[in-house]
Amino acid sequence: MITVTGATGNVGRVLVELLAEAGEEVVAVSRRPQPAHATAGVRWARADVGDARSMRVALRGARALFLLLGGELNSRGESPDALLEAVTDAGVEQVVLLSSQVGATRPAAPSHARLREFEAAVRTSGHSCTVLRPGAFASNALAWAESVRTRRTVFAPFGDVALPVIDPADVAAVAAAVLREDGHAGRAYELTGPEPISPRGQAAVISEALGEEVAFVELSREDAHAHMSRFMPEEAVSGTLDVLGAPLPAERRTGPDVTAVLRRPAAPFGAWVARNLPAFR
Ligand SMILES: NC(=O)c1ccc[n+]([C@@H]2O[C@H](COP(=O)([O-])OP(=O)(O)OC[C@H]3O[C@@H](n4cnc5c(N)ncnc54)[C@H](OP(=O)(O)O)[C@@H]3O)[C@@H](O)[C@H]2O)c1
């Protein structure tokens, strides 16, 4: 049995489906009641990753855990010790941690300190462990969905700075492979999309998919900061803007790990847009 946290999110939703399709027994973790769209045969457990006690039931009988720190848990919360104690007590053998590329490329960035803390704790916990370090998600473009729907406009900072954004479905596919195949223990995979694409370029892809013009308006860093602070913890906003505005060479380039694990190239941004077009109509 595999316990999947973040099961209602961009990565976890797909991962639950992939594992269930492959015949794995899955326990999907959410703080909310079982969603109406729940995949048949998947057991739902109501728990919060930020509350280790609530996770004990979700971990009962699991051989593996996919661990994702959603929302503000990325920046603050309990130390990893209580959760890892619950993992050990449940007899879980394997932990796959969803971390971030930035945790490794910017080892002193306060915004990613907590992910680094979890990486270190999971690595030294004695469980078979694999760390996934994705770059920016294609699904971050959902932040533009409302203005595209209502004003056919994308508002974003750093319009011409390109990053190899990754489809979260590819992150899920890598996680599924790591959870089901041998040979990934002790590894850390850096996950990127197939090519760098700028926010302006992403707006153009959305425009083409809609068959309608979508304008691009570049925000100042200050305006973007004010906007992002409404839905992201303050600690995370500066770190995210640093990456979006001045990515390091290691954050700009495409890496080989998605192709190596999946034996196919990473999906382009357009593939994510095609699957999520209703959000922008
Ligand atoms: N976005 C990026 O560009 C990017 C890049 C690199 C790494 N990452 C990592 O990817 C992860 C986010 O993945 P995602 O996009 O699939 O998630 P998401 O769509 O933002 O959904 C968050 C998930 O976390 C769960 N969660 C559990 N406890 C939570 C809490 N206390 N607060 C908020 N959510 C909580 C939510 O479940 P319920 O609400 O159902 O409980 C939900 O399933 C983060 O760990 C982030 O560091 C993201």
Ligand as a Chemical Component Dictionary entry (heavy atoms), coordinates in Angstrom:
data_LIG
# 
_chem_comp.id                   LIG 
_chem_comp.type                 NON-POLYMER 
_chem_comp.pdbx_formal_charge   0 
_chem_comp.three_letter_code    LIG 
# 
loop_
_chem_comp_atom.comp_id 
_chem_comp_atom.atom_id 
_chem_comp_atom.alt_atom_id 
_chem_comp_atom.type_symbol 
_chem_comp_atom.charge 
_chem_comp_atom.model_Cartn_x 
_chem_comp_atom.model_Cartn_y 
_chem_comp_atom.model_Cartn_z 
_chem_comp_atom.pdbx_ordinal 
LIG N1  N1  N 0  4.669  25.399 -7.875 1  
LIG C1  C1  C 0  5.936  25.265 -8.177 2  
LIG O1  O1  O 0  6.466  25.936 -9.078 3  
LIG C2  C2  C 0  6.787  24.290 -7.424 4  
LIG C3  C3  C 0  8.129  24.115 -7.796 5  
LIG C4  C4  C 0  8.928  23.198 -7.092 6  
LIG C5  C5  C 0  8.369  22.481 -6.029 7  
LIG N2  N2  N 1  7.056  22.678 -5.705 8  
LIG C6  C6  C 0  6.509  21.924 -4.575 9  
LIG O2  O2  O 0  5.309  21.280 -4.958 10 
LIG C7  C7  C 0  4.448  21.201 -3.828 11 
LIG C8  C8  C 0  3.051  21.652 -4.242 12 
LIG O3  O3  O 0  2.550  20.664 -5.099 13 
LIG P1  P1  P 0  1.166  20.834 -5.853 14 
LIG O4  O4  O 0  1.236  22.010 -6.782 15 
LIG O5  O5  O -1 0.808  19.511 -6.398 16 
LIG O6  O6  O 0  0.199  21.182 -4.636 17 
LIG P2  P2  P 0  -1.092 22.110 -4.673 18 
LIG O7  O7  O 0  -1.830 21.873 -5.956 19 
LIG O8  O8  O 0  -0.675 23.479 -4.290 20 
LIG O9  O9  O 0  -1.936 21.472 -3.504 21 
LIG C9  C9  C 0  -1.464 21.454 -2.157 22 
LIG C10 C10 C 0  -1.726 20.079 -1.610 23 
LIG O10 O10 O 0  -1.174 19.970 -0.298 24 
LIG C11 C11 C 0  -2.171 19.503 0.594  25 
LIG N3  N3  N 0  -1.976 20.012 1.959  26 
LIG C12 C12 C 0  -1.813 19.266 3.078  27 
LIG N4  N4  N 0  -1.637 19.992 4.154  28 
LIG C13 C13 C 0  -1.694 21.247 3.749  29 
LIG C14 C14 C 0  -1.606 22.461 4.421  30 
LIG N5  N5  N 0  -1.426 22.507 5.760  31 
LIG N6  N6  N 0  -1.735 23.575 3.696  32 
LIG C15 C15 C 0  -1.954 23.528 2.357  33 
LIG N7  N7  N 0  -2.027 22.375 1.657  34 
LIG C16 C16 C 0  -1.910 21.256 2.351  35 
LIG C17 C17 C 0  -3.485 19.931 -0.017 36 
LIG O11 O11 O 0  -4.451 18.991 0.381  37 
LIG P3  P3  P 0  -5.871 19.361 1.041  38 
LIG O12 O12 O 0  -6.129 20.818 0.818  39 
LIG O13 O13 O 0  -6.834 18.468 0.300  40 
LIG O14 O14 O 0  -5.671 18.981 2.453  41 
LIG C18 C18 C 0  -3.199 19.782 -1.519 42 
LIG O15 O15 O 0  -3.430 18.463 -1.942 43 
LIG C19 C19 C 0  5.060  22.038 -2.727 44 
LIG O16 O16 O 0  5.692  21.195 -1.800 45 
LIG C20 C20 C 0  6.111  22.870 -3.447 46 
LIG O17 O17 O 0  7.229  23.166 -2.672 47 
LIG C21 C21 C 0  6.261  23.543 -6.370 48 
# 
loop_
_chem_comp_bond.comp_id 
_chem_comp_bond.atom_id_1 
_chem_comp_bond.atom_id_2 
_chem_comp_bond.value_order 
_chem_comp_bond.pdbx_ordinal 
LIG N1  C1  SING 1  
LIG C1  O1  DOUB 2  
LIG C1  C2  SING 3  
LIG C2  C3  SING 4  
LIG C2  C21 DOUB 5  
LIG C3  C4  DOUB 6  
LIG C4  C5  SING 7  
LIG C5  N2  DOUB 8  
LIG N2  C6  SING 9  
LIG N2  C21 SING 10 
LIG C6  O2  SING 11 
LIG C6  C20 SING 12 
LIG O2  C7  SING 13 
LIG C7  C8  SING 14 
LIG C7  C19 SING 15 
LIG C8  O3  SING 16 
LIG O3  P1  SING 17 
LIG P1  O4  DOUB 18 
LIG P1  O5  SING 19 
LIG P1  O6  SING 20 
LIG O6  P2  SING 21 
LIG P2  O7  DOUB 22 
LIG P2  O8  SING 23 
LIG P2  O9  SING 24 
LIG O9  C9  SING 25 
LIG C9  C10 SING 26 
LIG C10 O10 SING 27 
LIG C10 C18 SING 28 
LIG O10 C11 SING 29 
LIG C11 N3  SING 30 
LIG C11 C17 SING 31 
LIG N3  C12 SING 32 
LIG N3  C16 SING 33 
LIG C12 N4  DOUB 34 
LIG N4  C13 SING 35 
LIG C13 C14 SING 36 
LIG C13 C16 DOUB 37 
LIG C14 N5  SING 38 
LIG C14 N6  DOUB 39 
LIG N6  C15 SING 40 
LIG C15 N7  DOUB 41 
LIG N7  C16 SING 42 
LIG C17 O11 SING 43 
LIG C17 C18 SING 44 
LIG O11 P3  SING 45 
LIG P3  O12 DOUB 46 
LIG P3  O13 SING 47 
LIG P3  O14 SING 48 
LIG C18 O15 SING 49 
LIG C19 O16 SING 50 
LIG C19 C20 SING 51 
LIG C20 O17 SING 52 
# 
